[in-house]
Amino acid sequence: MYELPRIDIQGTPADMGRQYGEAVADHVHSMLENRLREAKGYFSERGVSNGVDQLQATGSAMLEALAAWDKDGCDELVATAEGAGVEPSLLIAVVNVTDTRDLVHFGSTGADEGCTSLMIPPAFSAGGQVLAAQTWDLNCTDLPNVVCVHRRPESGPATVGITIAGGPTILGMNEHGLWVGTTNLKTRDVRMGIAYTNLLHRAIRERTQADAAGVIAGADRMAAHTFWLADEHGGTQLETTSTTCITRVMDDQPIVQTNHCLAQGHVDAEPPSESSQHRCRRAEDLLAGGQHDVESIRRLLADRSDGLLSISRHPDDDDPSATIACAIGVPSERRFHACRGPSDQGTWVDLSP
């Protein structure tokens, strides 16, 4: 069973960053080595001879954009890099590799790196509560470097988040019960801007899902993603590209999305993969009966009914991607349950902020 490393940090953004970077320094160096090696292979297969150099070169402009948009987030990231002994520009470029890779060269990944996200309204919940959940699927080599970070800032809400070592929030919850999560999309309108982990890290400092949605919708985004925002009163899903944002407010039906655009009119979106379509349909089928709770959602996230096309993907499958973390949120109870690895292979823990 995979265990989830947990790091507790507190203070100013710079204080938290230094504590974080020092605590995960070895993991950060491993993550950078693995992801740069994967990126080199990706670009080489597509005939981009200097792709990794271009990817790393994006970091300075990304830091400049982040500093102007979210100074606290930038201060923490820079201090994290310094604590880990790496260049801040390299860290921001590599933790946001799906965005920077698309900026350097847009093309099919050749592998399905996607996630499965869902929100459940009270009518489909056994306890009459909003529930939110997702798998986080990416390269198998990222699995050893998944961490949980508890932040207790000098100013602002306490948060708990799952991320890659050295990275900002990818999925998490704050003390107000605000849940944030994401799935990756691919569209051609990639540009320099605010990358997805930095968007989530800023959004989780808001009080409500509506406020968090406003932060992301109003930002100069870098690339395409869905963003999942929920609190005890409801949920909002944003299907975004760098230039467009489609808002779905959850009604009395669950919302499910994987890694293909559902909205019409997004700019030259990548066609849906077989895996993305299978996972989306399977999650919708499993949610249809209603009366869900944390245990039933754990089972949904562990579903292996479709082999390599399943919601849960194991590191020993014959595939370069795997489920590297799972999380379930109960905003009304301020409960955040998570594991490293697939739902049926990780040790689930309660990480409430």
N, C-alpha and C positions, 0 to 999 in steps of 0.2 A: 504494500500500500504506500502510495506517495504521501509524504508529509509536506506541509506547507510552512516554509520559514516565515517567521513574523518579526517585524522590526517596529519598535516604538520610538517615536521622535517627538520633540516638542520645542516650542520657542518661536523665534522669528523665522521667516522663510529661510534666511541664510543659516540660522542655527540648525533648523530641521534638515536642510540640504547637506550640511557637513556631517551630521550624525548619520544620515541615511547613506551617503557615499562611503563613509568609513566602514559602516556595518556590512555593506555588500560589495566591497571593492573587488574581491576575487571573482564574484559572480559577474560584475560589470565587465571585467577584462575578458572573461569567458564568453559573455554575450556578444561583445564587440567582435571578437575573433570569429565566432560562429556565423554571425550575421554578415560580416564582410566577406567571408568565404562563400556563403550562399549567394550573396549579391554578385560576386565575381563570376560564379558559375552561371547565374541568370543572364548577366550581360554578355558573357562569352558565347552562350548558346544563340544569342540574337545579334551577334556581330558588332557589339558596341565595345570597342577595344579599350576605351578609357572610362568605362561606366562607373567603376568604383571611385575613381578620382573625381568625376563629376558629382557623384552622390555626396562624397565628403565635402566638396566645395559648397554645397547648398547650405551647410550649417551656419556660416557666419550671417547670411541674409535671414535665415530662420530666427536666429537669436535676436537680430535687430528688430524684426517684426514682432516677436514675442515681447521684448522689452517695452515696446511702444503700446502694446495691447494689454499685457498682464505683467506688470513689473514684479509683483510678488512671486508669480509662477516662474519668471525668468531668474530672479534672485535665487530661488530654491534650486532650480536646475543647474545653474552655474556653480553653486556651492556643492551640489551633489557630485558634479564632475570633479571639482577640486578635491573633495574628500576621497573620491575613488582613484585620484591620480590620473585622470584622462582629460583631454581637451573638451571644453563645453560644446564647441561647434561640432565635434565628432559625435558626442553623446546625443545631441538633439537630432542630428541627421539619421543616426542609426536606430534609435528607439522608435522613430517614426518611419521605418524603412519602407513600409507599403506606400506611403505618400511620396517619399523622396525617390524611390525606384520608379514610380509612375511619372514623376516629373522629368527624370533623366531620359527614360525610354518607355513609352506606353505600348504595351502589347500583352497578349495572353500570358498568364503566369506559367501555363503548362501543368499546373497543379492546383487543386482546390484548397485554398488556405482558409476557408470560410468558417463562420460561426453560426450558431442557431440561437436567436433571441425571441423572447415572447413576454407578453404582459397579459395578465388575467384579471378580468373585472370581478367585483364582489359576487355577481350572479353565478359565476363559474367556480367560486372558491368555497370550500367546505365551511370556512369560518366567516364568510361574508366580507372578506378583505381583498384589497388589491395585492396581487403577487407579481413579481418580476423575476426573470431568470434568463440565463444564457450559458452556452458553452463558449469557450474561447479556443479556437483552433488555429494553429499556425505550424511552423516548422517543428519537427520532432526535436531538433537540436536546441530549441528554446525551453523545453520542459525543465531541465535542471536549474534554470535561472528564473523561474517564476517565484515571486515573493509577495507577501502581504505587508502593507505598511499602515500602521496606526499613526495618524497625525493629530497632535494636540497643539494647534497654533496659538501663539500669543493673542492673536485677534482672528475671529472667525470661528466657524463650527469645527468640532472634531470630526475626522473622517476616517474610514477604513477602506482600503483599496487593494485590488489585485493588479499586478503589473509585472513587466519584465524588469529585472534588477537594474536600478539606476533610472528607470523611466517614471514619468508622472502617472496619474491614475488612468487605468483602462476600464475597470468596472468597480463600482463601490457604492458606499452609502455614507451619508453624514448624520450627525446627531439629531437633525430634524426629520429624519426618515426619508430624505431625498436619495433615490436610486439613480445611478447613471450606468450606461453600458453602450455597446457599439457593435456593429458588424461592418465588414469592409465591402465596398462596391468599387467598380472600375468604370470610369467615364473619361473621355478624352480632354475635358476642360480642366486639366491640372495646371496650377500656377503657383508662384511663390505666395505664401500666406501663412496662416496659423495651422499647424498640423494637428491631427486628430487627438493625440494624447494630451496636448496642451489645451485643446478645447474642452475636453472632459475634465481636466484638472482645474480649470477655471469654473466650469459649470457646477461641480460638486460643492463649491463654496456658497452656492445660493440656498435660499430657504425653501423654495417650492419648485415643482416641476415646470410650472409656467415661467417662472423667472429664469430657470436654467435653459429652457427652450429659447427664450429671448436672447440669452447670451450667445448661443451657438448660431441661431438664425441670423443674428446681426453681425457676425464676425466675417472677416475676409478669409474664408477657408481655403485650404490648400488642395484638397482632393475629395473624392466621393466617399461617403460613409452613411450608414444610418446611425442615429443617436437615440437612445432609449432613456426616457426620463419619467420617473414615477414617484409619487408620494402617497400618503394614506387616502387622499381624495380622488386620485385618478392617475392617468398616464398619458404621456405625449410621445409620439414617435416622429422623428424628423428623418425623411429620406432626402439626403443632400448631395449635391455636387459642389464644386467650388463656386458655382454661379447661381444655382437654383436650390430651393428648399421647399419640399412638400411636407406639410404638417398633417398628421393624423392624430386626432384626439380619441382616446379609447372610449367607446360607448358601452353597450351591454354585451359585446362580443370580444373574445380575445384577439390580440394582434400578434402575428407571427411574421418574421422575415429572416431570410438567410443571407445570400450574397449575390442576389440579382435584383435589378431595379424593378419595382412594381409600377411605378408612375410612368405615364407616357410622356415623351418629350424630353427626357434627359439627354444630354449631349453625347451622342455616339456611345451608348453604353455597351459594355462587353456582353455578349449573349449569355443567357443563364447556363451554367454547367449542369450536367446530369445530377451531380451530388447536391447542388444547391436546390434544385427542383424537388428531388426526393426528400431531403430533410425538411423542407417547408411543408410539403404535403403530409409527411408522417407526423410532424408536430401538430398540425391542424387536426388530424384524425385523432390523435391521442388526447387532445384538449376538448374534443367535441362533447364528451359525456358530462363534463363539469364536475363539481364537488372535489376540487383539487386542494391539496395542502403541500407542505414542504416535502413529505415523503413521496407523494405521487409525482411531484415534479422531479425529484431525484431519479425516480425510475424512468421518467420520460427522457431526461438528459442522458441516461445510461442505455437507451434503446439501441439494439444492434440488429434490428430486424432486416435491414437491407444490406448487410455485408459492408463493403467498402463505401457504400453510399449512405450509411447509417448516420444518425444524429451523433452517436458516440463513436469516436475513432481512436483506436488504441495505438500506442507507440510501436508495437510489434506487428501492426498491419503492414502489408506490402504497399506502403504509400509514404511519401515524404512529409505529409502533414498528419497531425494528431490533435486530439483534444488536450490542451495543456493546462486548462483550469475550467472550473464550473462555479457558478454562484447562483444563489436564490435569495431574494429580498422580500421581507414582510414589513413594508414601511410603517404600518400602524403600530407595530411592536418594536420598531427600531432593531429588527433582527436581520443580520446578514450572514448567511451560511455559505461556506465556500470550501473547495478542495483543490489541490494541485493534481493535474492529470484528469483522466476520464472519471465520470461520476461513480463508476463501479470499481475503480482502481485507486482512488484517492481517499485519504482520511478526511471526512467532513468535520469542520469545526465551526462553532458559532463565533463570529468576529464582530459582534455588535459594537458600533462606535461609542 
